[in-house]
Amino acid sequence: MKNFYFTCFAILAFAVSAFAQQQVMQTDTSANGTITYRRYNASVTPKPVAKAKELLKATLQMRPDDSLHLDTIVRQEKLKLSHWAYQQYYKGIQVLYGTYVVHVKNGIIETINGNFIKVGSPSVKDVCGNNLSGAIKITDVLGKLRKSFEYQTGIQSIKISVADLNPGIYSLSVFDGQQWQSQNVIVQK
């Protein structure tokens, strides 16, 4: 009788494992164990783009101090593809090179890839005192920095010439002395 239960349990465990593996078709990981690439089988369990943040949090095993902010969406209408780029933050501070992209077709997530940094417990010193400064950066859809400025916090408005930029979609990121906020802008001529 023990053999019967053991056999049933083994078959059930194998079936559950096989089904779970069907959802994920391919996974690559970095040296520190974080997932750098994952392809999903959209026909088995489609994952809607509206659940992208939840999927990334679970996949990357994010902790409470980690967060992702949608930075850019690039759409390829003819192919019905879109690429949702997320910037990583730790305790509200942007993590350099911490980006992750969700690739979507017809509203369903097909692949995710990127670089998630396990920050840990960094020691942070306030070297600025109370004289915080802000910054503005403008990047193109490929993430290449096109313009950057620094300013003293408290300024209400700044004029930025975009005459030297080609028409297209850019990400305008503003640091107010405490956190970054990003907005996509369109430059037209």
N, C-alpha and C positions, 0 to 999 in steps of 0.2 A: 504494500500500500504506500509505503514511503517513496518508493521508486516512481509510482504513478503521480504523486503530488509533485515530486521533484521534476519529473518530465513535463508536467503541465506548467509549472512555474517557469522552467527553462524556455519552453515554447512561447509563453506569454511575454517573457522578458525579451526574447529575440524579436518577436513581432513588434513590440513597442519600440525597440531600438531601430529596427528596419524602417518603421514608419517615420520616426524622428529624423533618420538620415535622409529620407526622401525630401524633406522640407528644405534642407541645406544641400546644395549640389557640390559646392567647393568652398573651402576655407583656407586662408593663409594667415599665419601669425608671425609677429616680430620676435626678436630674441628675448624681449621681456614678457612675452606671453600674450600681448594684446593682439586682437584680430585686426589685420591690415586689409583684408579682402574677404568678402563672402558673397557667393552667388546663391540665390534662393530659387526653388522650383515653384514658380508662380502658379502653375496649374494644380499643385497639390494643396497648398494653403496660401492663397493670395494675401499679401500684406499691403493694405492701402497706404498711400503716401501720408494720409492724415495721422497715421500711427508711427511715423518715422522717428520722432523723438523717443517714444516709448521703446521702440525696437532698438535704437542705438543705445539707450540707457541700459537695457538688459544685456545686449550683446557685448558692450564694452565694460560691463560691471562697474558702472559709475557710482561714486560715493556721493553723499549729500553735498559736499563742497564743490563737486564738479558740475558744470552745466554746459549746455550747447545752445548757441544762438544762431538762428537762420541768418546767413550772411548774404547769399546770392542764389537766385534761381535762373538757370539758363534753359531756355526752351528751344527745341528743334521741332517746329510744327510739322514739317513734312514727314518726319520719322515718328512723330507722336512720342518723342522722348523729352524728358526734362531732367535736369541735374540740380539737386538741392544741396548747396554747400553750407555746412555748419562750422562755426568757429568755436573752439573749446575755451572755456573760462574756468578758473579755479578761484573760489571765494570772490567772484566778481572781477578778477583780473584776467585779461586776455593771455592765453598760453601761446607763446610763439611757436609756430609750426604745428599747432594742435588743430588740425582741420579734418573734417570727415565729409564725404560726399555720398548722397543717396541718389542712385540712378533709377529712374522711373519710366515705365512705358505704359501708356493708357491708364495712368493713375495707380498702377501697381508697382511695388518695389521689386526690382530685379536683382540689383547688386548694391553693395555698400563697400566703400574703400576709404582709406585715409590713415592718418597718424594720430592716435590718441596717446597723450603723454600722461603717465602715472606720476603726478606731481609729488604725492606724499605729504610731508610736513616741512615746507620750506621755512627758513627763518627770514622774516621781512623786517627791515629797518626803515623808519621814516627819516629820510635824509633831506627832505624838502622843508620840514617844519610846517608852518601854517601857510607858507607862500606857495600853494599848489598852482601848477600850470596845467593848461589843457593842450590838446593836440587835435589836429584834423588830418585825415589821410584820405586820398582818393585812389582807388585801385580799379583796374579794368576787370573784365569777366574772367580773365585767366589768373587773377590775383596779383598781377604785377603793379607795384606802387607807381603811380603817375604823378602825384603831388603830395606834399606834406607840409604842415605848418604847425607852429607852436604859438600859444597865446596865454595871457594871464587869465585865470578864471574870474568870472564876474562880468566879462564882456558880453553884451547882449546880441550883437550882430557883427558879422565879418563878411566882406565882399571878396569873392574868389573868382578870378578870371578863368574861364574855361576855353578861351579862344585858341589855345594851343593843343586842345584835345580833339581827337577825331570824333565824329558823331558815333554814338553807341550808348550802351548801358554801363554805368560805373557804380561802384559802391562808395558811398560817402560815410566815413566813420568819424565820430566825434568823441573825444575823451574829455570829460568835464572835471577832471581832477580825481575822480573816484571810479568811474566805470565807462566802458565804451558802449556807444549806441551806433547802430549802422542802419542806413537807408539806401535803397537803390535809387539812382537818379538817371535820367536820360538826357544826353547832350545832343541837341539838334542844331543844325546850321542851315 
